[in-house]
Structures are given as structure tokens and as C-alpha cells.
Amino acid sequence: MIIIGEKINSTVKNVAEAIKNEDYNFIVSLAEKQAKAGAHYIDVNAGAFVDLEAEILKKMVQSIQSKVDTPLSIDSPRPEVISEVMKVYKGQRAIFNSVIYEQGILNRALPVIKEYNMKVVALLMEDSGIPEDPKGRLEIAKRLVDRFDKEGILLEDIFLDPMVQPVSVDKRYVDIALETIRLLRNEFENVNIICGLSNISFGLPKRRWINRAFLPIAIYFGLNSCIADPLDEVLMKLIYASETLSGQDEFCMEYITKAREGFLD
């Protein structure tokens, strides 16, 4: 399971306050905690500050990379912003988060992805919106993967997002997300399938329980990456157990290692 830490998001109150106060030590601290907890990437988002997004992201990236080696996921819907941020980025390969299937966006994003050798999160939606049915989302995935392949982007560098939506809005959204994941995994053995985990619980109280319940099921259906809270120890323990039961942990080695380390106590 490839875990992208979600905590540095400008829509979160304490992060927004830190940005307003230019308290980048707080941002660095969040990155350090997530890296220590097992995140493979740290997502950085400043989208709530539209006019200053690129400037803030650059400060975030430079501050974090002065203390943390974990690679980053640069989170913006605007390719021009990510391009500007990558001018100051150093270290391991970053993730471009994200694109949709819309020719204008793809045409602007692909040169950035290729120039900086980035991995890419691709949302299974187009400019007309999110298809209601899983087969519609699969068709978008096929078009995206075909375009990426023609541009020389490796399958293992692609993260397809099936677009998990809140169960509080429509109970069908759980079945739609899981069926989309199943179809994607059957179609693309080597492509990563990712979701923003907290989307499933949006609008509900005590959201962690919904997130914790949904993730093991999604892993069984073929999910192998998520944008989530690595500081939630219960969630992290469930990931290791779920990977074992779904066959993603060969010979159960990761589970055994974590047990020996005492993490599962």
C-alpha cells in the first residue's frame, strides 16, 4: 500500500492558520510526523489561497525538504502552479496531483510531468463531470492510460483515482467505487489505484470509523494506494492486515515485520 499523507491541506483550519501566520515550522512538523508514521509521500496543498498558491507551495516544499527526505505529492488542479513549484523541488520523484480527462488540462500537464519525471494521479472524470456508472469511469481510465502510454509514462507511475464519493450523499456510492476499483484492477494489473480515503466519510460524525471500515474492503477489491491520515494508528494496522488477507503482502512478510517490531500490539 502506497500511503500519501493528507495532513498538509490548506482547507484544514490549523494548516490554513499556519499558512496565514507563515508558520512553516508547523508545516514541517506535520510532514515529519507523517513520514515517521509510514507515509511514502507527503501531499502538500495550498488551494485555499488561490492567488498565492504557487508562492505558498514553494515555501512549503522548501521548508519540508530542508528537514524531510520523503518525496512529495504536489496537489493542485493547475499545471502552471505545479510547474512553478517544481523549479524549487529537490530529491526523490514527486507526484503530480492531479489531472482529469480534459484535453486542455492534459496538454498543459503532460509537458510538466515529463520535464520533471513525475508520477501522476489521474481522476476518472472529464470536463462534463463524473460518470455515474463504473463502466463509464473505466472508459475514461482507458483513454487516460492510452494517452499516458503514448507520452512514454510508465504504467507503474500512474495512479488512477476511481472518484470515491460520500456515502452520506448516496449509499450507492460505496458500491460504485468498489466496482470501479474491481474493473480497474482487472483491466490494469500494473497501474496504481488510489483514492482520497476521507471522501467516503464526508459529512458524517466520527469519520475515522467510516474510513477504517471502507479501506480494507477497497484493498480487497484492488486498491493499492490511498491519500489518508498515517497518524491514525488503527488505520495503519488495518492496512497491514488487509494487505495480507488480499494477497498484496507476499508471504505475509510486511505483516510479520510489523508484528515483530511491536507495531501491531
C-alpha positions as CSV (number, residue, x, y, z in Angstrom):
1,M,0.0,0.0,0.0
2,I,1.4,3.3,-1.1
3,I,0.3,5.9,1.5
4,I,0.2,9.6,0.8
5,G,-0.1,11.7,3.9
6,E,-3.1,14.0,3.7
7,K,-2.5,16.3,6.7
8,I,-0.9,19.3,4.9
9,N,-4.0,20.7,3.3
10,S,-5.0,24.3,3.3
11,T,-8.7,23.5,3.8
12,V,-7.8,22.2,7.3
13,K,-8.1,25.0,9.9
14,N,-4.8,24.6,11.7
15,V,-2.9,24.4,8.4
16,A,-4.7,27.4,7.0
17,E,-3.8,29.4,10.2
18,A,-0.1,28.3,9.9
19,I,0.0,29.5,6.3
20,K,-1.6,32.8,7.2
21,N,1.0,33.3,10.0
22,E,3.8,32.0,7.8
23,D,4.5,29.3,10.5
24,Y,6.3,26.9,8.3
25,N,7.8,25.1,11.3
26,F,4.2,23.8,11.9
27,I,4.1,22.5,8.3
28,V,7.4,20.8,8.6
29,S,6.3,19.2,11.9
30,L,3.3,17.7,10.2
31,A,5.5,16.4,7.4
32,E,7.9,14.9,9.9
33,K,5.2,13.2,11.9
34,Q,3.6,11.7,8.7
35,A,6.9,10.4,7.4
36,K,7.7,8.8,10.8
37,A,4.3,7.2,10.8
38,G,5.0,5.4,7.5
39,A,3.8,7.8,4.7
40,H,5.6,7.1,1.4
41,Y,4.7,10.5,0.1
42,I,3.6,13.8,1.7
43,D,0.8,15.7,0.0
44,V,1.1,19.5,0.0
45,N,-2.0,21.6,-0.8
46,A,-2.4,25.4,-0.8
47,G,-5.5,25.5,-2.9
48,A,-7.5,27.6,-0.4
49,F,-5.1,30.5,-1.2
50,V,-5.7,30.7,-5.0
51,D,-3.9,33.9,-5.7
52,L,-0.8,32.9,-3.7
53,E,-1.0,29.2,-4.3
54,A,2.3,28.8,-6.2
55,E,4.2,31.0,-3.8
56,I,2.9,29.2,-0.7
57,L,3.6,25.8,-2.2
58,K,7.1,26.7,-3.0
59,K,7.7,27.9,0.6
60,M,6.1,24.6,1.9
61,V,8.3,22.5,-0.3
62,Q,11.5,24.2,0.5
63,S,10.7,24.2,4.2
64,I,9.8,20.5,4.3
65,Q,12.7,19.4,2.1
66,S,15.1,21.1,4.4
67,K,14.2,18.6,7.1
68,V,12.4,15.6,5.5
69,D,13.6,13.2,2.8
70,T,10.2,11.7,2.0
71,P,9.0,12.6,-1.6
72,L,6.1,15.0,-2.0
73,S,2.8,15.0,-3.8
74,I,2.2,18.4,-5.3
75,D,-1.5,19.0,-5.1
76,S,-3.1,21.5,-7.4
77,P,-5.6,21.4,-10.3
78,R,-3.5,23.9,-12.2
79,P,-0.5,22.6,-14.2
80,E,1.1,26.0,-14.2
81,V,1.3,26.1,-10.4
82,I,2.9,22.7,-10.2
83,S,5.4,23.6,-12.9
84,E,6.4,26.7,-10.9
85,V,6.7,24.7,-7.7
86,M,8.9,22.0,-9.4
87,K,11.5,24.7,-10.1
88,V,12.5,24.6,-6.4
89,Y,11.8,20.9,-5.8
90,K,14.7,18.6,-4.9
91,G,15.1,14.9,-4.1
92,Q,13.1,11.8,-5.0
93,R,10.5,11.9,-7.7
94,A,7.3,13.9,-6.9
95,I,3.7,13.1,-7.8
96,F,1.7,15.4,-10.0
97,N,-1.7,15.5,-8.2
98,S,-3.8,15.7,-10.3
99,V,-5.2,15.7,-13.9
100,I,-8.6,14.8,-15.3
101,Y,-9.5,13.7,-18.8
102,E,-9.8,17.1,-20.4
103,Q,-7.6,17.8,-23.4
104,G,-6.7,21.3,-22.4
105,I,-5.6,20.2,-18.9
106,L,-3.7,17.2,-20.3
107,N,-2.0,19.2,-22.9
108,R,-0.7,21.6,-20.2
109,A,0.1,18.9,-17.6
110,L,1.9,16.4,-19.7
111,P,4.9,18.6,-20.5
112,V,5.4,19.3,-16.8
113,I,5.1,15.6,-15.9
114,K,7.7,14.7,-18.5
115,E,10.1,17.5,-17.8
116,Y,10.3,16.7,-14.1
117,N,9.9,12.9,-14.5
118,M,6.9,13.0,-12.2
119,K,4.4,10.3,-11.3
120,V,0.8,11.3,-11.9
121,V,-2.6,11.0,-10.2
122,A,-5.4,10.9,-12.8
123,L,-9.0,11.4,-11.7
124,L,-11.6,9.4,-13.5
125,M,-13.7,12.4,-14.6
126,E,-13.9,14.7,-17.5
127,D,-14.9,18.2,-18.1
128,S,-18.6,17.2,-18.1
129,G,-18.3,15.6,-14.7
130,I,-18.0,12.2,-13.0
131,P,-19.8,9.3,-14.8
132,E,-22.4,7.7,-12.5
133,D,-21.6,4.1,-13.6
134,P,-18.3,2.2,-13.1
135,K,-18.1,1.3,-16.8
136,G,-18.1,5.0,-17.7
137,R,-15.2,5.6,-15.3
138,L,-13.3,2.6,-16.7
139,E,-13.7,4.1,-20.2
140,I,-12.1,7.3,-19.0
141,A,-9.3,5.3,-17.4
142,K,-8.6,3.5,-20.7
143,R,-8.3,6.8,-22.5
144,L,-6.1,8.3,-19.9
145,V,-3.8,5.3,-19.8
146,D,-3.6,5.2,-23.6
147,R,-2.6,8.9,-23.7
148,F,0.0,8.4,-20.9
149,D,1.4,5.4,-22.7
150,K,1.8,7.3,-25.9
151,E,3.7,10.0,-24.0
152,G,6.1,7.5,-22.5
153,I,4.7,7.4,-19.0
154,L,5.2,4.0,-17.4
155,L,2.1,2.1,-16.0
156,E,3.7,1.9,-12.6
157,D,3.9,5.7,-12.5
158,I,0.2,6.2,-13.0
159,F,-2.3,6.4,-10.1
160,L,-5.9,6.1,-11.2
161,D,-8.5,7.6,-8.8
162,P,-11.9,6.0,-9.1
163,M,-13.6,9.0,-7.5
164,V,-14.8,7.8,-4.1
165,Q,-17.9,9.9,-3.2
166,P,-19.6,10.5,0.2
167,V,-21.8,7.7,1.5
168,S,-23.8,10.4,3.3
169,V,-25.0,11.7,0.0
170,D,-25.9,8.4,-1.6
171,K,-25.4,4.9,-0.3
172,R,-24.9,3.6,-3.9
173,Y,-21.5,5.5,-3.9
174,V,-19.9,2.7,-2.0
175,D,-20.9,0.0,-4.5
176,I,-20.0,2.3,-7.4
177,A,-16.5,3.0,-6.0
178,L,-15.8,-0.7,-5.2
179,E,-17.0,-1.9,-8.6
180,T,-14.9,0.7,-10.3
181,I,-11.8,-0.4,-8.4
182,R,-12.6,-4.1,-9.4
183,L,-12.9,-3.2,-13.0
184,L,-9.7,-1.1,-13.0
185,R,-7.7,-3.9,-11.3
186,N,-9.0,-6.5,-13.8
187,E,-8.0,-4.2,-16.7
188,F,-4.7,-2.8,-15.5
189,E,-2.5,-5.2,-13.5
190,N,0.4,-2.8,-13.1
191,V,-1.3,0.6,-12.7
192,N,-1.8,2.0,-9.2
193,I,-5.3,2.5,-7.9
194,I,-5.6,5.4,-5.4
195,C,-8.4,7.1,-3.5
196,G,-8.8,10.1,-1.2
197,L,-10.0,8.0,1.7
198,S,-11.7,10.7,3.7
199,N,-14.1,11.4,0.8
200,I,-16.2,8.4,1.7
201,S,-17.0,9.8,5.2
202,F,-17.5,13.4,4.2
203,G,-20.5,15.0,6.1
204,L,-20.5,12.3,8.9
205,P,-19.5,12.5,12.6
206,K,-16.6,10.4,13.9
207,R,-15.4,10.0,10.3
208,R,-12.4,7.8,11.2
209,W,-14.6,4.8,11.8
210,I,-16.1,5.0,8.3
211,N,-12.6,5.4,6.8
212,R,-11.3,2.5,8.7
213,A,-14.2,0.3,7.7
214,F,-14.1,1.2,4.0
215,L,-10.3,0.9,3.4
216,P,-9.9,-2.9,4.0
217,I,-12.8,-3.6,1.6
218,A,-11.3,-1.4,-1.1
219,I,-7.9,-3.1,-0.6
220,Y,-9.6,-6.5,-1.2
221,F,-11.1,-5.1,-4.4
222,G,-7.7,-4.0,-5.7
223,L,-6.9,-0.6,-4.2
224,N,-3.1,-0.3,-3.6
225,S,-2.7,3.4,-2.7
226,C,-4.6,6.0,-0.7
227,I,-4.4,9.6,0.4
228,A,-5.1,9.2,4.1
229,D,-4.0,10.0,7.6
230,P,-0.9,8.0,8.5
231,L,-1.2,9.3,12.1
232,D,-4.2,7.1,12.6
233,E,-2.6,4.0,14.1
234,V,-5.7,1.9,13.9
235,L,-6.0,2.6,10.2
236,M,-2.3,1.8,9.6
237,K,-2.6,-1.5,11.4
238,L,-5.7,-2.4,9.3
239,I,-3.7,-1.7,6.2
240,Y,-1.1,-4.3,7.0
241,A,-3.7,-6.9,8.0
242,S,-5.8,-6.1,4.9
243,E,-2.9,-6.4,2.5
244,T,-2.1,-9.8,4.0
245,L,-5.7,-11.1,3.5
246,S,-6.0,-9.7,0.0
247,G,-2.7,-11.2,-1.2
248,Q,-0.8,-8.0,-1.6
249,D,1.7,-8.9,1.1
250,E,3.8,-11.7,-0.4
251,F,4.5,-14.4,2.2
252,C,2.9,-12.0,4.8
253,M,6.4,-10.6,5.2
254,E,5.3,-7.0,5.9
255,Y,2.7,-8.1,8.4
256,I,5.3,-10.3,10.2
257,T,7.8,-7.5,10.2
258,K,5.4,-5.0,11.8
259,A,4.4,-7.6,14.3
260,R,8.0,-8.3,15.3
261,E,8.6,-4.5,15.6
262,G,5.7,-4.4,18.1
263,F,3.6,-2.1,15.9
264,L,0.6,-4.4,15.9
265,D,0.4,-4.7,19.7
